[in-house]
Amino acid sequence: MCGRYTNTAKLDAMQLRFDFDTDETDFVPRYNIAPTQYAPVLILDDSGNKRLEMMRWG
């Protein structure tokens, strides 16, 4: 199916690379993220801080 992607990075590796905050505690790498599933997204909050949020893909 179109629109699928992979995120094999672990949370700590992503935090080192992109320097963000998160409250996510159940994040795990995923190998088959499809449209309509929840996936990690980096956003800027109202204060300009980078945060990881789970959002619906597609």
CHARMM internal coordinates of N, CA and C (Angstrom, degrees):
IC EDIT
DIST 1 N 1 CA 1.4502
DIST 1 CA 1 C 1.5266
ANGL 1 N 1 CA 1 C 109.27
DIST 1 C 2 N 1.3027
ANGL 1 CA 1 C 2 N 117.01
DIHE 1 N 1 CA 1 C 2 N 143.26
DIST 2 N 2 CA 1.4617
ANGL 1 C 2 N 2 CA 122.53
DIHE 1 CA 1 C 2 N 2 CA 178.18
DIST 2 CA 2 C 1.5245
ANGL 2 N 2 CA 2 C 110.62
DIHE 1 C 2 N 2 CA 2 C -68.85
DIST 2 C 3 N 1.3163
ANGL 2 CA 2 C 3 N 115.85
DIHE 2 N 2 CA 2 C 3 N 153.67
DIST 3 N 3 CA 1.4475
ANGL 2 C 3 N 3 CA 120.60
DIHE 2 CA 2 C 3 N 3 CA 173.73
DIST 3 CA 3 C 1.5115
ANGL 3 N 3 CA 3 C 115.03
DIHE 2 C 3 N 3 CA 3 C 88.65
DIST 3 C 4 N 1.3152
ANGL 3 CA 3 C 4 N 118.44
DIHE 3 N 3 CA 3 C 4 N 0.63
DIST 4 N 4 CA 1.4647
ANGL 3 C 4 N 4 CA 120.32
DIHE 3 CA 3 C 4 N 4 CA 178.35
DIST 4 CA 4 C 1.5274
ANGL 4 N 4 CA 4 C 109.65
DIHE 3 C 4 N 4 CA 4 C -82.23
DIST 4 C 5 N 1.3235
ANGL 4 CA 4 C 5 N 115.01
DIHE 4 N 4 CA 4 C 5 N 150.87
DIST 5 N 5 CA 1.4630
ANGL 4 C 5 N 5 CA 118.87
DIHE 4 CA 4 C 5 N 5 CA 174.67
DIST 5 CA 5 C 1.5182
ANGL 5 N 5 CA 5 C 110.06
DIHE 4 C 5 N 5 CA 5 C -151.08
DIST 5 C 6 N 1.3222
ANGL 5 CA 5 C 6 N 116.00
DIHE 5 N 5 CA 5 C 6 N 173.81
DIST 6 N 6 CA 1.4556
ANGL 5 C 6 N 6 CA 123.57
DIHE 5 CA 5 C 6 N 6 CA -175.94
DIST 6 CA 6 C 1.5226
ANGL 6 N 6 CA 6 C 109.69
DIHE 5 C 6 N 6 CA 6 C -121.00
DIST 6 C 7 N 1.3338
ANGL 6 CA 6 C 7 N 116.37
DIHE 6 N 6 CA 6 C 7 N 141.15
DIST 7 N 7 CA 1.4639
ANGL 6 C 7 N 7 CA 121.88
DIHE 6 CA 6 C 7 N 7 CA 170.96
DIST 7 CA 7 C 1.5182
ANGL 7 N 7 CA 7 C 106.65
DIHE 6 C 7 N 7 CA 7 C -131.08
DIST 7 C 8 N 1.3282
ANGL 7 CA 7 C 8 N 116.51
DIHE 7 N 7 CA 7 C 8 N 98.60
DIST 8 N 8 CA 1.4624
ANGL 7 C 8 N 8 CA 120.99
DIHE 7 CA 7 C 8 N 8 CA -176.00
DIST 8 CA 8 C 1.5228
ANGL 8 N 8 CA 8 C 112.97
DIHE 7 C 8 N 8 CA 8 C -95.03
DIST 8 C 9 N 1.3284
ANGL 8 CA 8 C 9 N 117.79
DIHE 8 N 8 CA 8 C 9 N -1.98
DIST 9 N 9 CA 1.4610
ANGL 8 C 9 N 9 CA 121.11
DIHE 8 CA 8 C 9 N 9 CA -177.70
DIST 9 CA 9 C 1.5266
ANGL 9 N 9 CA 9 C 111.00
DIHE 8 C 9 N 9 CA 9 C -75.13
DIST 9 C 10 N 1.3148
ANGL 9 CA 9 C 10 N 115.47
DIHE 9 N 9 CA 9 C 10 N 141.93
DIST 10 N 10 CA 1.4649
ANGL 9 C 10 N 10 CA 120.78
DIHE 9 CA 9 C 10 N 10 CA 173.87
DIST 10 CA 10 C 1.5267
ANGL 10 N 10 CA 10 C 108.68
DIHE 9 C 10 N 10 CA 10 C -82.44
DIST 10 C 11 N 1.3237
ANGL 10 CA 10 C 11 N 115.67
DIHE 10 N 10 CA 10 C 11 N 157.26
DIST 11 N 11 CA 1.4603
ANGL 10 C 11 N 11 CA 121.29
DIHE 10 CA 10 C 11 N 11 CA -175.43
DIST 11 CA 11 C 1.5257
ANGL 11 N 11 CA 11 C 112.09
DIHE 10 C 11 N 11 CA 11 C -57.32
DIST 11 C 12 N 1.3291
ANGL 11 CA 11 C 12 N 118.56
DIHE 11 N 11 CA 11 C 12 N -45.71
DIST 12 N 12 CA 1.4677
ANGL 11 C 12 N 12 CA 120.02
DIHE 11 CA 11 C 12 N 12 CA -177.91
DIST 12 CA 12 C 1.5257
ANGL 12 N 12 CA 12 C 111.73
DIHE 11 C 12 N 12 CA 12 C -64.74
DIST 12 C 13 N 1.3203
ANGL 12 CA 12 C 13 N 117.96
DIHE 12 N 12 CA 12 C 13 N -36.31
DIST 13 N 13 CA 1.4678
ANGL 12 C 13 N 13 CA 121.13
DIHE 12 CA 12 C 13 N 13 CA 177.24
DIST 13 CA 13 C 1.5261
ANGL 13 N 13 CA 13 C 110.68
DIHE 12 C 13 N 13 CA 13 C -66.63
DIST 13 C 14 N 1.3296
ANGL 13 CA 13 C 14 N 116.74
DIHE 13 N 13 CA 13 C 14 N -39.19
DIST 14 N 14 CA 1.4662
ANGL 13 C 14 N 14 CA 120.07
DIHE 13 CA 13 C 14 N 14 CA 178.23
DIST 14 CA 14 C 1.5255
ANGL 14 N 14 CA 14 C 110.76
DIHE 13 C 14 N 14 CA 14 C -66.44
DIST 14 C 15 N 1.3439
ANGL 14 CA 14 C 15 N 117.14
DIHE 14 N 14 CA 14 C 15 N -38.50
DIST 15 N 15 CA 1.4637
ANGL 14 C 15 N 15 CA 120.28
DIHE 14 CA 14 C 15 N 15 CA 179.40
DIST 15 CA 15 C 1.5263
ANGL 15 N 15 CA 15 C 110.94
DIHE 14 C 15 N 15 CA 15 C -65.81
DIST 15 C 16 N 1.3237
ANGL 15 CA 15 C 16 N 117.81
DIHE 15 N 15 CA 15 C 16 N -39.48
DIST 16 N 16 CA 1.4639
ANGL 15 C 16 N 16 CA 120.44
DIHE 15 CA 15 C 16 N 16 CA 177.17
DIST 16 CA 16 C 1.5243
ANGL 16 N 16 CA 16 C 111.11
DIHE 15 C 16 N 16 CA 16 C -63.98
DIST 16 C 17 N 1.3031
ANGL 16 CA 16 C 17 N 116.87
DIHE 16 N 16 CA 16 C 17 N -41.63
DIST 17 N 17 CA 1.4739
ANGL 16 C 17 N 17 CA 121.89
DIHE 16 CA 16 C 17 N 17 CA -176.39
DIST 17 CA 17 C 1.5249
ANGL 17 N 17 CA 17 C 112.46
DIHE 16 C 17 N 17 CA 17 C -72.19
DIST 17 C 18 N 1.3382
ANGL 17 CA 17 C 18 N 117.71
DIHE 17 N 17 CA 17 C 18 N -42.85
DIST 18 N 18 CA 1.4593
ANGL 17 C 18 N 18 CA 121.00
DIHE 17 CA 17 C 18 N 18 CA -171.34
DIST 18 CA 18 C 1.5262
ANGL 18 N 18 CA 18 C 114.37
DIHE 17 C 18 N 18 CA 18 C -110.36
DIST 18 C 19 N 1.3444
ANGL 18 CA 18 C 19 N 118.52
DIHE 18 N 18 CA 18 C 19 N -6.24
DIST 19 N 19 CA 1.4673
ANGL 18 C 19 N 19 CA 123.50
DIHE 18 CA 18 C 19 N 19 CA 175.22
DIST 19 CA 19 C 1.5355
ANGL 19 N 19 CA 19 C 112.26
DIHE 18 C 19 N 19 CA 19 C 52.03
DIST 19 C 20 N 1.3319
ANGL 19 CA 19 C 20 N 116.19
DIHE 19 N 19 CA 19 C 20 N 72.67
DIST 20 N 20 CA 1.4622
ANGL 19 C 20 N 20 CA 121.56
DIHE 19 CA 19 C 20 N 20 CA -178.68
DIST 20 CA 20 C 1.5199
ANGL 20 N 20 CA 20 C 110.80
DIHE 19 C 20 N 20 CA 20 C -134.00
DIST 20 C 21 N 1.3364
ANGL 20 CA 20 C 21 N 115.55
DIHE 20 N 20 CA 20 C 21 N 164.82
DIST 21 N 21 CA 1.4587
ANGL 20 C 21 N 21 CA 123.10
DIHE 20 CA 20 C 21 N 21 CA 174.53
DIST 21 CA 21 C 1.5213
ANGL 21 N 21 CA 21 C 108.88
DIHE 20 C 21 N 21 CA 21 C -101.70
DIST 21 C 22 N 1.3331
ANGL 21 CA 21 C 22 N 115.81
DIHE 21 N 21 CA 21 C 22 N 156.11
DIST 22 N 22 CA 1.4579
ANGL 21 C 22 N 22 CA 119.75
DIHE 21 CA 21 C 22 N 22 CA 175.12
DIST 22 CA 22 C 1.5138
ANGL 22 N 22 CA 22 C 110.49
DIHE 21 C 22 N 22 CA 22 C -158.57
DIST 22 C 23 N 1.3110
ANGL 22 CA 22 C 23 N 115.23
DIHE 22 N 22 CA 22 C 23 N 152.80
DIST 23 N 23 CA 1.4581
ANGL 22 C 23 N 23 CA 122.20
DIHE 22 CA 22 C 23 N 23 CA 172.17
DIST 23 CA 23 C 1.5175
ANGL 23 N 23 CA 23 C 110.44
DIHE 22 C 23 N 23 CA 23 C -104.70
DIST 23 C 24 N 1.3264
ANGL 23 CA 23 C 24 N 116.97
DIHE 23 N 23 CA 23 C 24 N 0.19
DIST 24 N 24 CA 1.4661
ANGL 23 C 24 N 24 CA 121.34
DIHE 23 CA 23 C 24 N 24 CA -178.30
DIST 24 CA 24 C 1.5249
ANGL 24 N 24 CA 24 C 109.68
DIHE 23 C 24 N 24 CA 24 C -66.58
DIST 24 C 25 N 1.3231
ANGL 24 CA 24 C 25 N 116.19
DIHE 24 N 24 CA 24 C 25 N 129.95
DIST 25 N 25 CA 1.4651
ANGL 24 C 25 N 25 CA 120.64
DIHE 24 CA 24 C 25 N 25 CA 178.67
DIST 25 CA 25 C 1.5185
ANGL 25 N 25 CA 25 C 111.92
DIHE 24 C 25 N 25 CA 25 C -117.35
DIST 25 C 26 N 1.3248
ANGL 25 CA 25 C 26 N 116.96
DIHE 25 N 25 CA 25 C 26 N -13.27
DIST 26 N 26 CA 1.4630
ANGL 25 C 26 N 26 CA 119.71
DIHE 25 CA 25 C 26 N 26 CA -176.68
DIST 26 CA 26 C 1.5298
ANGL 26 N 26 CA 26 C 112.45
DIHE 25 C 26 N 26 CA 26 C -111.82
DIST 26 C 27 N 1.3304
ANGL 26 CA 26 C 27 N 116.80
DIHE 26 N 26 CA 26 C 27 N 22.53
DIST 27 N 27 CA 1.4581
ANGL 26 C 27 N 27 CA 121.19
DIHE 26 CA 26 C 27 N 27 CA -179.26
DIST 27 CA 27 C 1.5282
ANGL 27 N 27 CA 27 C 110.23
DIHE 26 C 27 N 27 CA 27 C -70.93
DIST 27 C 28 N 1.3146
ANGL 27 CA 27 C 28 N 116.09
DIHE 27 N 27 CA 27 C 28 N 131.92
DIST 28 N 28 CA 1.4708
ANGL 27 C 28 N 28 CA 121.91
DIHE 27 CA 27 C 28 N 28 CA 174.14
DIST 28 CA 28 C 1.5244
ANGL 28 N 28 CA 28 C 108.20
DIHE 27 C 28 N 28 CA 28 C -138.14
DIST 28 C 29 N 1.3429
ANGL 28 CA 28 C 29 N 117.57
DIHE 28 N 28 CA 28 C 29 N 148.61
DIST 29 N 29 CA 1.4644
ANGL 28 C 29 N 29 CA 119.65
DIHE 28 CA 28 C 29 N 29 CA 174.38
DIST 29 CA 29 C 1.5272
ANGL 29 N 29 CA 29 C 109.89
DIHE 28 C 29 N 29 CA 29 C -58.70
DIST 29 C 30 N 1.3330
ANGL 29 CA 29 C 30 N 116.06
DIHE 29 N 29 CA 29 C 30 N 145.88
DIST 30 N 30 CA 1.4674
ANGL 29 C 30 N 30 CA 120.66
DIHE 29 CA 29 C 30 N 30 CA -179.80
DIST 30 CA 30 C 1.5153
ANGL 30 N 30 CA 30 C 109.13
DIHE 29 C 30 N 30 CA 30 C -132.88
DIST 30 C 31 N 1.3120
ANGL 30 CA 30 C 31 N 115.13
DIHE 30 N 30 CA 30 C 31 N 144.12
DIST 31 N 31 CA 1.4539
ANGL 30 C 31 N 31 CA 121.26
DIHE 30 CA 30 C 31 N 31 CA -171.95
DIST 31 CA 31 C 1.5218
ANGL 31 N 31 CA 31 C 113.39
DIHE 30 C 31 N 31 CA 31 C -108.69
DIST 31 C 32 N 1.3251
ANGL 31 CA 31 C 32 N 118.79
DIHE 31 N 31 CA 31 C 32 N 0.50
DIST 32 N 32 CA 1.4556
ANGL 31 C 32 N 32 CA 120.84
DIHE 31 CA 31 C 32 N 32 CA -177.63
DIST 32 CA 32 C 1.5305
ANGL 32 N 32 CA 32 C 109.62
DIHE 31 C 32 N 32 CA 32 C -154.25
DIST 32 C 33 N 1.3179
ANGL 32 CA 32 C 33 N 116.44
DIHE 32 N 32 CA 32 C 33 N 68.74
DIST 33 N 33 CA 1.4597
ANGL 32 C 33 N 33 CA 120.91
DIHE 32 CA 32 C 33 N 33 CA -179.69
DIST 33 CA 33 C 1.5244
ANGL 33 N 33 CA 33 C 107.90
DIHE 32 C 33 N 33 CA 33 C -84.15
DIST 33 C 34 N 1.3099
ANGL 33 CA 33 C 34 N 115.90
DIHE 33 N 33 CA 33 C 34 N 121.25
DIST 34 N 34 CA 1.4665
ANGL 33 C 34 N 34 CA 121.77
DIHE 33 CA 33 C 34 N 34 CA -175.75
DIST 34 CA 34 C 1.5249
ANGL 34 N 34 CA 34 C 110.37
DIHE 33 C 34 N 34 CA 34 C -113.36
DIST 34 C 35 N 1.3303
ANGL 34 CA 34 C 35 N 116.91
DIHE 34 N 34 CA 34 C 35 N 158.50
DIST 35 N 35 CA 1.4633
ANGL 34 C 35 N 35 CA 119.98
DIHE 34 CA 34 C 35 N 35 CA 174.87
DIST 35 CA 35 C 1.5308
ANGL 35 N 35 CA 35 C 110.89
DIHE 34 C 35 N 35 CA 35 C -52.44
DIST 35 C 36 N 1.3016
ANGL 35 CA 35 C 36 N 116.02
DIHE 35 N 35 CA 35 C 36 N 143.07
DIST 36 N 36 CA 1.4709
ANGL 35 C 36 N 36 CA 128.91
DIHE 35 CA 35 C 36 N 36 CA -177.88
DIST 36 CA 36 C 1.5233
ANGL 36 N 36 CA 36 C 113.13
DIHE 35 C 36 N 36 CA 36 C 84.27
DIST 36 C 37 N 1.3283
ANGL 36 CA 36 C 37 N 119.39
DIHE 36 N 36 CA 36 C 37 N -9.05
DIST 37 N 37 CA 1.4625
ANGL 36 C 37 N 37 CA 121.25
DIHE 36 CA 36 C 37 N 37 CA 176.64
DIST 37 CA 37 C 1.5258
ANGL 37 N 37 CA 37 C 109.64
DIHE 36 C 37 N 37 CA 37 C -88.58
DIST 37 C 38 N 1.3378
ANGL 37 CA 37 C 38 N 115.66
DIHE 37 N 37 CA 37 C 38 N 159.01
DIST 38 N 38 CA 1.4532
ANGL 37 C 38 N 38 CA 120.56
DIHE 37 CA 37 C 38 N 38 CA 176.60
DIST 38 CA 38 C 1.5196
ANGL 38 N 38 CA 38 C 109.47
DIHE 37 C 38 N 38 CA 38 C -84.30
DIST 38 C 39 N 1.3426
ANGL 38 CA 38 C 39 N 114.82
DIHE 38 N 38 CA 38 C 39 N 138.88
DIST 39 N 39 CA 1.4585
ANGL 38 C 39 N 39 CA 121.52
DIHE 38 CA 38 C 39 N 39 CA -176.36
DIST 39 CA 39 C 1.5275
ANGL 39 N 39 CA 39 C 109.05
DIHE 38 C 39 N 39 CA 39 C -144.13
DIST 39 C 40 N 1.3365
ANGL 39 CA 39 C 40 N 117.71
DIHE 39 N 39 CA 39 C 40 N 157.14
DIST 40 N 40 CA 1.4584
ANGL 39 C 40 N 40 CA 120.82
DIHE 39 CA 39 C 40 N 40 CA -178.98
DIST 40 CA 40 C 1.5294
ANGL 40 N 40 CA 40 C 112.03
DIHE 39 C 40 N 40 CA 40 C -72.65
DIST 40 C 41 N 1.3477
ANGL 40 CA 40 C 41 N 114.86
DIHE 40 N 40 CA 40 C 41 N 138.68
DIST 41 N 41 CA 1.4618
ANGL 40 C 41 N 41 CA 121.82
DIHE 40 CA 40 C 41 N 41 CA 178.66
DIST 41 CA 41 C 1.5211
ANGL 41 N 41 CA 41 C 107.63
DIHE 40 C 41 N 41 CA 41 C -137.00
DIST 41 C 42 N 1.3330
ANGL 41 CA 41 C 42 N 117.85
DIHE 41 N 41 CA 41 C 42 N 133.88
DIST 42 N 42 CA 1.4562
ANGL 41 C 42 N 42 CA 121.49
DIHE 41 CA 41 C 42 N 42 CA 173.62
DIST 42 CA 42 C 1.5230
ANGL 42 N 42 CA 42 C 108.52
DIHE 41 C 42 N 42 CA 42 C -87.24
DIST 42 C 43 N 1.3301
ANGL 42 CA 42 C 43 N 115.96
DIHE 42 N 42 CA 42 C 43 N 129.10
DIST 43 N 43 CA 1.4644
ANGL 42 C 43 N 43 CA 121.19
DIHE 42 CA 42 C 43 N 43 CA 179.16
DIST 43 CA 43 C 1.5235
ANGL 43 N 43 CA 43 C 109.13
DIHE 42 C 43 N 43 CA 43 C -129.18
DIST 43 C 44 N 1.3167
ANGL 43 CA 43 C 44 N 116.51
DIHE 43 N 43 CA 43 C 44 N 163.36
DIST 44 N 44 CA 1.4613
ANGL 43 C 44 N 44 CA 122.38
DIHE 43 CA 43 C 44 N 44 CA 168.78
DIST 44 CA 44 C 1.5181
ANGL 44 N 44 CA 44 C 107.22
DIHE 43 C 44 N 44 CA 44 C -101.08
DIST 44 C 45 N 1.3449
ANGL 44 CA 44 C 45 N 116.65
DIHE 44 N 44 CA 44 C 45 N 125.58
DIST 45 N 45 CA 1.4626
ANGL 44 C 45 N 45 CA 118.70
DIHE 44 CA 44 C 45 N 45 CA 178.32
DIST 45 CA 45 C 1.5288
ANGL 45 N 45 CA 45 C 109.98
DIHE 44 C 45 N 45 CA 45 C -79.99
DIST 45 C 46 N 1.3160
ANGL 45 CA 45 C 46 N 116.96
DIHE 45 N 45 CA 45 C 46 N -177.52
DIST 46 N 46 CA 1.4648
ANGL 45 C 46 N 46 CA 121.29
DIHE 45 CA 45 C 46 N 46 CA -176.73
DIST 46 CA 46 C 1.5218
ANGL 46 N 46 CA 46 C 113.12
DIHE 45 C 46 N 46 CA 46 C -62.41
DIST 46 C 47 N 1.3377
ANGL 46 CA 46 C 47 N 117.15
DIHE 46 N 46 CA 46 C 47 N -21.56
DIST 47 N 47 CA 1.4638
ANGL 46 C 47 N 47 CA 121.42
DIHE 46 CA 46 C 47 N 47 CA 179.07
DIST 47 CA 47 C 1.5214
ANGL 47 N 47 CA 47 C 112.34
DIHE 46 C 47 N 47 CA 47 C -91.78
DIST 47 C 48 N 1.3259
ANGL 47 CA 47 C 48 N 117.32
DIHE 47 N 47 CA 47 C 48 N -0.94
DIST 48 N 48 CA 1.4600
ANGL 47 C 48 N 48 CA 121.14
DIHE 47 CA 47 C 48 N 48 CA -179.42
DIST 48 CA 48 C 1.5141
ANGL 48 N 48 CA 48 C 113.92
DIHE 47 C 48 N 48 CA 48 C 86.11
DIST 48 C 49 N 1.3365
ANGL 48 CA 48 C 49 N 117.58
DIHE 48 N 48 CA 48 C 49 N 11.97
DIST 49 N 49 CA 1.4599
ANGL 48 C 49 N 49 CA 121.70
DIHE 48 CA 48 C 49 N 49 CA 178.59
DIST 49 CA 49 C 1.5219
ANGL 49 N 49 CA 49 C 110.15
DIHE 48 C 49 N 49 CA 49 C -90.35
DIST 49 C 50 N 1.3390
ANGL 49 CA 49 C 50 N 116.01
DIHE 49 N 49 CA 49 C 50 N 142.04
DIST 50 N 50 CA 1.4599
ANGL 49 C 50 N 50 CA 120.23
DIHE 49 CA 49 C 50 N 50 CA 176.31
DIST 50 CA 50 C 1.5197
ANGL 50 N 50 CA 50 C 109.70
DIHE 49 C 50 N 50 CA 50 C -77.62
DIST 50 C 51 N 1.3418
ANGL 50 CA 50 C 51 N 115.56
DIHE 50 N 50 CA 50 C 51 N 134.79
DIST 51 N 51 CA 1.4587
ANGL 50 C 51 N 51 CA 121.84
DIHE 50 CA 50 C 51 N 51 CA 178.96
DIST 51 CA 51 C 1.5139
ANGL 51 N 51 CA 51 C 109.20
DIHE 50 C 51 N 51 CA 51 C -136.96
DIST 51 C 52 N 1.3181
ANGL 51 CA 51 C 52 N 115.20
DIHE 51 N 51 CA 51 C 52 N 148.51
DIST 52 N 52 CA 1.4570
ANGL 51 C 52 N 52 CA 120.94
DIHE 51 CA 51 C 52 N 52 CA 173.38
DIST 52 CA 52 C 1.5194
ANGL 52 N 52 CA 52 C 107.97
DIHE 51 C 52 N 52 CA 52 C -97.21
DIST 52 C 53 N 1.3171
ANGL 52 CA 52 C 53 N 116.51
DIHE 52 N 52 CA 52 C 53 N 124.57
DIST 53 N 53 CA 1.4655
ANGL 52 C 53 N 53 CA 122.83
DIHE 52 CA 52 C 53 N 53 CA 178.27
DIST 53 CA 53 C 1.5214
ANGL 53 N 53 CA 53 C 108.35
DIHE 52 C 53 N 53 CA 53 C -127.32
DIST 53 C 54 N 1.3095
ANGL 53 CA 53 C 54 N 115.96
DIHE 53 N 53 CA 53 C 54 N 147.72
DIST 54 N 54 CA 1.4544
ANGL 53 C 54 N 54 CA 120.30
DIHE 53 CA 53 C 54 N 54 CA 173.98
DIST 54 CA 54 C 1.5271
ANGL 54 N 54 CA 54 C 107.55
DIHE 53 C 54 N 54 CA 54 C -89.83
DIST 54 C 55 N 1.3362
ANGL 54 CA 54 C 55 N 115.79
DIHE 54 N 54 CA 54 C 55 N 126.63
DIST 55 N 55 CA 1.4613
ANGL 54 C 55 N 55 CA 121.37
DIHE 54 CA 54 C 55 N 55 CA -179.01
DIST 55 CA 55 C 1.5229
ANGL 55 N 55 CA 55 C 109.55
DIHE 54 C 55 N 55 CA 55 C -133.26
DIST 55 C 56 N 1.3021
ANGL 55 CA 55 C 56 N 114.25
DIHE 55 N 55 CA 55 C 56 N 156.71
DIST 56 N 56 CA 1.4610
ANGL 55 C 56 N 56 CA 119.91
DIHE 55 CA 55 C 56 N 56 CA -179.97
DIST 56 CA 56 C 1.5251
ANGL 56 N 56 CA 56 C 110.08
DIHE 55 C 56 N 56 CA 56 C -75.21
DIST 56 C 57 N 1.3299
ANGL 56 CA 56 C 57 N 116.37
DIHE 56 N 56 CA 56 C 57 N 126.17
DIST 57 N 57 CA 1.4615
ANGL 56 C 57 N 57 CA 123.04
DIHE 56 CA 56 C 57 N 57 CA -178.14
DIST 57 CA 57 C 1.5208
ANGL 57 N 57 CA 57 C 109.80
DIHE 56 C 57 N 57 CA 57 C -85.87
DIST 57 C 58 N 1.3216
ANGL 57 CA 57 C 58 N 115.85
DIHE 57 N 57 CA 57 C 58 N 129.44
DIST 58 N 58 CA 1.4667
ANGL 57 C 58 N 58 CA 121.61
DIHE 57 CA 57 C 58 N 58 CA 172.06
DIST 58 CA 58 C 1.4371
ANGL 58 N 58 CA 58 C 115.68
DIHE 57 C 58 N 58 CA 58 C 83.27
END
COOR INIT
IC SEED 1 N 1 CA 1 C
IC BUILD
